[in-house]
């Protein structure tokens, strides 16, 4: 359940899988200390910019490494004339209508993704929202806010700021939940994986921790299984517990 149980890498994967151009490519994604590494193959160079635009809209991403992505479609090199042959007119290959359409679609999606990135920047620049775990995705010229805020005021403020960004046609804030103390719940992270980590305090039970993160104490079984805790009644103060998605 985002935002509490999903690492940065998992949320980036969600964003990539929801993009109509990137989803079919089967790209591999990992994350460490805010740097997202993408590997795999793309059909054309223009897709590289799209990867960066989509990934950078995810909260917690500091940089994107696409050095491991290869482009499979290479531009044809002009034929070399023989030394004694008369000079020939070099013609540039004409793109097919399908290629032209694909390039236009990629350009439009990339431009829209940059708008989503601008929305994220606006949210991060607001004192009240800066520490809230909010992702910004795009769907056409609309942006999607996904995550959690501390109260109704912050929810309305996030939607308002998003609408004020140039290029935004509409805002879908249905995935932006309100949970008191949200900033504190996601404050502690594993720097290498981006996983949400909770430090057990005096009086805590797995049921109480599950209630905080999922709104359902019965989800303690999921937490116990994920952390290899054989006896849910035996947790200790100071113990680090990862919160699964």
Protein Blocks (a to p, Z undefined) as FASTA:
>chain_A
ZZklpcfklmmmmmmmmpmklmmnopacddeehiacdedddfbfklmmmmmmmmmmpghi
abdcfklpccfbdcdddddddfklccdddddddddfklmmmmmmmmmmmmmmmmmmmmmm
mmmmpmklmmpccddddehjbccdedddfbfklmmmmmmmmmmpghiabdcfklpccdeh
klmmmmpccfknopacddddehiafklmmmmmnopaklmmmmmmmnopablklccehiac
dddZZ
